[in-house]
Amino acid sequence: MASLRESESLYKKAFIRRCQNLRKAENEVDLLGDQVDILLRLIEKVYLILNQQTPVLQQYSDVSEILRLIKEQVAVLSTPPKKLDTSSDV
């Protein structure tokens, strides 16, 4: 009986530890998501400012290329991710 209680206690502690680790990971993911949103807004602002200066910057091909790349990335990152299909056809 004591062995059973000891095993139960061990499994309960492991379960609690895993739950705590999952909560910690969820908080970290939330923080990273917030940071991504902040950086995306910053990149969008940089793009808008550079885009306003396009006539002046056209003489610099590198800047035009960077501006094009920023525009592509902002478009990609602004698109909401596709939801995964969790239904199974099996």
ZIJOWO-V687981 format. One record per run of one state. SS is the DSSP state (hx for helix, st for strand, lp for the rest). FROM is the first residue (numbers start at 1). TO is the last residue. If there is no record, write none. Layout:
# ZIJOWO-V687981
ss:SS from:FROM to:TO
ss:SS from:FROM to:TO
This chain:
# ZIJOWO-V687981
ss:lp from:1 to:1
ss:hx from:2 to:52
ss:lp from:53 to:53
ss:hx from:54 to:57
ss:lp from:58 to:60
ss:hx from:61 to:78
ss:lp from:79 to:90
